[in-house]
Amino acid sequence: MFGRAGHLYVHFTYGMHWCANVVTDAEGTPGAVLLRAVTPLRCLERMRQRRAAAKRDVDVANGPAKLAQAFGLAAAHDRADLVSTELGVSIRDDGTPPTLYP
């Protein structure tokens, strides 16, 4: 969380779950946004393999630990540059508007 903006901060929480944050502040200053949930638009079957406990598609990545598990994020992805995709993970704007759930 003290790293360079645009990098991933992956941490183990509660002794059982990985969670991921996007670092947002200057290096040395703590600041990040927790990746809270996503609506899968592609690769749903692969995510479902990683999240076999999810009974509905909406439950595949609807929480921080579920999201990390669905995307296969773990310690190896910590400090990944989300622009260069050096570790195979990135954040892109594909123009798809967000889906709002009640």
Buried (B, 14 or more C-beta within 10 A) or exposed (E): BEBEBBBBBBBBEEEEBBBBBBBBBEEEEEEBEEBBBBBBEEEBEEBBEBBEEBEEEEBBBBBBBBBBBBBBBEEEBBBBBBEEEEBEBBEEEEEEEEEEEE
